[in-house]
Amino acid sequence: MKAKKVFSVLMAAAMMAGVMTGGTATTVSAADTYKVAFLPTDMSATFASWLASELQTAFDQYDDMELTVIDSKNELETQISSLETCVSQGYDYIILLPLEPAAEDDLVEGYINDGTPIMNINLDDLAVEKASSVIANPYDLGTVVAEEAKKNLPEDAKVVVLLGPSGNTDSIERRRAYEDVLFSQNENITILDEQIGDWEKSKGMEYMENWLQVYDDVDAVISMNDAMAIGAYEAAKDAGVADDIQFYGVDGLADAAVAINDGEMNATALQDAQVMAEEGARIAHEVLTGENKDGYEKVQIPVTLITKDNVSEFIDRYTENGMLK
């Protein structure tokens, strides 16, 4: 077993020698290693935090790479500033969970052309050919959950929809899958309302509280991620109506597995942060050591539907790796 690196949490401004502002960082200390930066969207978001943790674990398996995690705090300017600073400080590889790919395309492509390899993880950027990517196809994620909802919902179901950030590719593609698989296939389904919840549990709760005051009957919450679905469930539970409503999410978070196991959620789709991280670390290492002659690789990881029928295996997995106690 290779020696495990120890991570310490630092303020990003201090870590970045005063050049970057607005982020926090997790870093390692090592000699004669490749410096790799991970720039997630927002470490307060459950999936981004899970992915960062899995990346740290994956990078522990390589003695010649060190990982720094720099929080973008859901601010595009902070992410762009962090990206620019990482390049100027000579980071060997950058892993980006982009906030707005279209706004970052030119910068990413320019840095790649100038010799800094960059990977988009969890959110692909098809506009940059030579950017590596590791993703779970967002349309497939939406499709498997939409198919499950199609089996379970009444024909005349009344649903509410929770979306991710405006313009976010993952949210758009998941919503498109629901349209193709469920909504357009059943004209009797009524979409009462849909709102942008920015992936946040608190907003899922807030919108659900409002919907329950406006609408007499809500049959299902269709959420583009787990956190918003869980927030909506908690609001419905507080109102005493949770047992009458179905809840669908995406991500396959440990909390969602518990909710499904407890009968609180109906289904989610796993985009496996552990596999993403392992593939991301592998690609970075192969590019940095020259094993990958192209300088980039694009990978799609498998999508898995989680329901009451198979949730026990995920409860066991999350318990074994410490995500559940």
C-alpha positions in Angstrom: 0.0 0.0 0.0 1.4 3.3 -1.0 1.9 5.9 1.7 -1.3 8.0 2.3 -0.9 11.7 1.8 -2.2 14.0 4.5 -4.5 16.8 3.5 -4.8 20.1 5.3 -7.4 22.9 4.8 -6.1 26.3 4.0 -7.6 29.6 2.9 -7.2 29.8 -0.9 -5.9 33.4 -0.7 -3.0 32.3 1.4 -2.4 29.1 -0.6 -2.4 31.0 -3.8 0.1 33.6 -2.5 -2.5 36.3 -2.4 -3.3 36.2 -6.1 -6.6 34.5 -6.0 -9.6 35.5 -3.8 -12.9 34.0 -2.8 -12.0 30.3 -2.6 -10.9 27.8 0.0 -8.3 25.0 -0.7 -7.3 21.6 0.4 -3.7 20.7 -0.4 -0.9 18.2 0.1 2.8 18.6 0.7 5.1 16.4 -1.4 8.4 16.6 -3.2 9.2 15.8 -6.8 5.5 15.4 -7.7 3.1 16.7 -10.4 0.9 19.4 -9.1 -2.8 18.9 -9.9 -5.6 21.3 -9.1 -9.3 20.4 -8.9 -11.7 23.4 -9.3 -15.2 22.2 -8.3 -18.3 24.4 -8.7 -19.2 24.7 -5.0 -18.0 22.5 -2.1 -21.2 23.2 -0.2 -23.0 21.1 -2.9 -23.2 17.5 -1.8 -22.1 15.9 -5.0 -19.2 18.3 -5.5 -18.0 17.6 -2.0 -18.3 13.8 -2.6 -16.4 14.0 -5.8 -13.6 16.1 -4.2 -13.3 13.5 -1.4 -13.1 10.6 -3.9 -10.5 12.5 -6.0 -8.4 12.9 -2.9 -8.7 9.2 -2.2 -7.9 8.3 -5.8 -4.8 10.6 -5.9 -3.5 9.0 -2.7 -2.7 5.9 -4.9 -0.1 7.8 -6.8 3.2 8.8 -5.2 4.1 11.2 -7.9 1.0 13.4 -8.0 -0.4 15.9 -5.4 -3.9 17.3 -5.4 -5.1 20.8 -4.5 -8.9 21.4 -4.3 -9.9 25.0 -4.8 -13.6 25.9 -4.1 -15.2 28.2 -6.7 -18.1 28.9 -4.3 -20.6 28.8 -7.1 -19.0 32.0 -8.5 -17.9 32.0 -12.2 -15.4 34.9 -11.6 -13.8 33.0 -8.8 -13.5 29.8 -10.9 -12.0 31.7 -13.8 -9.6 33.5 -11.4 -8.6 30.2 -9.9 -8.0 28.7 -13.3 -5.8 31.6 -14.4 -3.8 31.5 -11.1 -3.2 27.8 -11.3 -1.8 28.2 -14.8 0.4 31.1 -13.8 1.7 29.2 -10.8 2.7 26.3 -12.9 0.2 23.6 -12.0 0.9 20.6 -14.2 -2.7 19.5 -14.6 -6.1 21.0 -13.9 -9.4 19.2 -13.3 -12.3 21.4 -13.8 -16.0 21.0 -12.8 -17.1 23.9 -14.8 -19.8 26.3 -13.7 -20.5 27.6 -17.2 -18.6 25.8 -20.0 -19.6 28.2 -22.7 -18.1 31.1 -20.7 -14.9 29.1 -20.0 -14.3 27.4 -23.4 -11.9 29.9 -24.9 -9.8 30.1 -21.8 -9.6 26.3 -21.4 -8.8 25.8 -25.1 -6.1 28.5 -24.9 -4.4 27.0 -21.9 -4.5 23.5 -23.4 -2.9 24.9 -26.6 -0.3 26.6 -24.5 0.6 23.3 -22.8 -1.5 22.9 -19.7 -3.7 19.8 -19.9 -7.2 20.3 -18.5 -10.0 17.8 -17.7 -13.7 18.5 -17.4 -15.2 16.2 -14.9 -18.9 15.4 -14.3 -19.8 18.1 -16.9 -18.5 17.6 -20.4 -17.4 20.4 -22.6 -17.8 19.2 -26.2 -16.6 22.5 -27.6 -13.0 21.8 -26.5 -11.8 18.8 -28.4 -8.5 18.3 -26.5 -10.0 18.6 -23.0 -10.2 15.3 -21.3 -13.6 14.4 -19.8 -15.0 11.9 -17.3 -18.8 12.0 -17.1 -21.9 10.0 -16.6 -24.1 10.9 -19.6 -26.8 13.3 -18.2 -29.4 12.2 -20.7 -29.0 8.6 -19.6 -29.2 9.6 -16.0 -32.5 11.3 -16.6 -33.8 8.5 -18.8 -33.4 5.7 -16.3 -35.2 7.6 -13.6 -37.9 8.8 -16.0 -38.6 5.3 -17.0 -39.0 4.3 -13.4 -41.4 7.2 -12.8 -43.3 6.2 -15.9 -44.0 2.8 -14.4 -45.1 4.2 -11.0 -47.0 7.4 -11.6 -50.8 7.5 -12.2 -51.7 8.3 -15.8 -53.2 11.7 -14.7 -50.3 12.6 -12.4 -49.8 16.2 -11.3 -46.1 16.9 -10.9 -43.7 19.6 -9.9 -40.2 19.9 -11.4 -36.9 21.1 -9.7 -34.2 22.2 -12.1 -30.5 22.8 -11.7 -28.8 26.2 -12.4 -29.9 28.1 -15.5 -27.9 27.0 -18.5 -26.4 23.9 -16.8 -25.9 21.1 -19.3 -26.6 18.3 -16.8 -29.9 19.8 -15.8 -30.9 20.6 -19.3 -30.2 17.0 -20.5 -31.8 15.3 -17.6 -34.9 17.5 -18.1 -34.9 16.6 -21.8 -34.9 12.9 -21.0 -37.9 13.4 -18.8 -39.6 15.2 -21.7 -38.8 12.4 -24.2 -39.5 9.5 -21.9 -42.4 10.6 -19.7 -44.0 14.0 -20.3 -44.4 13.8 -24.1 -45.6 10.2 -23.9 -48.5 10.9 -21.6 -50.6 14.0 -22.3 -52.6 13.4 -19.1 -49.6 14.3 -16.9 -49.8 17.9 -15.7 -46.7 19.8 -14.9 -48.0 22.2 -12.2 -44.8 24.2 -12.0 -41.1 24.0 -12.4 -38.4 26.1 -10.8 -34.7 26.5 -10.7 -33.4 25.1 -7.4 -29.6 25.5 -8.2 -29.0 21.9 -6.9 -29.7 23.2 -3.3 -31.6 21.2 -0.7 -32.8 24.4 0.9 -34.4 25.6 -2.3 -36.0 22.3 -2.9 -37.6 22.6 0.6 -38.6 26.3 0.0 -40.3 25.6 -3.4 -42.1 22.6 -2.0 -43.5 24.6 0.9 -44.9 27.1 -1.6 -46.3 24.5 -3.9 -48.1 22.7 -1.1 -49.8 26.0 -0.3 -50.8 26.7 -3.9 -51.8 23.2 -5.2 -54.2 20.8 -3.5 -52.7 17.7 -5.1 -49.1 17.0 -6.0 -48.4 13.4 -7.0 -44.7 13.6 -7.6 -41.6 15.7 -7.3 -39.3 15.4 -10.4 -35.9 16.7 -9.3 -32.8 17.0 -11.4 -30.7 16.0 -8.4 -31.0 14.3 -5.1 -30.4 17.2 -2.8 -33.4 19.2 -4.0 -35.6 16.1 -3.9 -34.6 15.4 -0.3 -35.4 19.1 0.6 -38.8 18.7 -1.1 -39.5 15.5 0.8 -38.7 17.2 4.1 -41.1 20.0 3.4 -43.8 17.5 2.5 -43.1 15.5 5.6 -43.4 18.7 7.7 -46.8 19.3 6.1 -47.9 15.7 6.8 -48.3 14.8 3.1 -45.1 13.1 2.2 -46.6 9.6 2.1 -48.9 10.7 -0.7 -46.1 12.0 -3.0 -43.4 10.3 -5.1 -39.9 11.7 -5.1 -37.3 11.2 -7.9 -33.7 12.5 -8.0 -30.4 12.0 -9.7 -26.8 11.5 -8.3 -27.1 8.4 -6.2 -25.9 10.2 -3.0 -25.6 8.2 0.2 -28.5 10.4 1.7 -30.7 9.4 -1.3 -29.9 5.7 -0.8 -31.0 6.1 2.8 -34.2 7.9 1.7 -35.0 5.2 -0.7 -34.3 2.5 1.8 -36.6 4.3 4.3 -39.4 4.7 1.7 -39.0 8.4 1.4 -37.7 8.6 -2.2 -38.7 6.3 -5.1 -35.6 6.3 -7.2 -32.4 8.0 -8.2 -29.7 7.4 -10.8 -26.1 6.9 -9.7 -23.4 9.0 -11.3 -20.6 7.3 -9.5 -18.1 9.8 -8.0 -15.8 7.1 -7.0 -15.4 5.8 -10.5 -15.2 9.3 -11.9 -12.4 10.1 -9.5 -10.5 6.9 -10.2 -10.8 7.5 -14.0 -9.8 11.1 -13.6 -6.7 10.3 -11.6 -5.7 7.6 -14.1 -6.1 9.9 -17.1 -4.2 12.7 -15.4 -1.3 10.4 -14.5 -1.1 8.9 -18.0 -1.1 12.3 -19.6 1.5 13.7 -17.2 3.8 10.7 -17.5 3.5 10.6 -21.2 1.8 7.2 -21.4 -1.1 8.9 -23.1 0.4 10.3 -26.3 -2.7 12.2 -27.3 -2.7 14.3 -24.2 -6.4 13.7 -23.5 -9.0 11.1 -23.1 -12.8 11.2 -23.0 -14.6 8.6 -20.8 -18.3 8.0 -20.0 -18.9 5.9 -16.9 -21.9 3.6 -16.5 -25.3 4.8 -15.2 -27.2 2.8 -12.5 -30.8 3.1 -11.4 -31.2 2.8 -7.6 -34.6 1.8 -6.3 -35.9 -0.2 -3.3 -35.0 -3.4 -5.2 -31.3 -2.8 -5.2 -30.7 0.0 -2.7 -29.3 -2.4 0.0 -26.1 -2.9 -2.0 -25.5 0.8 -2.1 -26.3 1.2 1.7 -23.7 -1.5 2.3 -21.2 0.2 0.0 -21.6 3.6 1.5 -21.4 2.1 5.0 -18.2 0.3 4.1 -16.5 3.4 2.7 -17.5 5.5 5.7 -20.1 7.7 4.0 -22.8 6.2 6.2 -22.4 5.3 9.9 
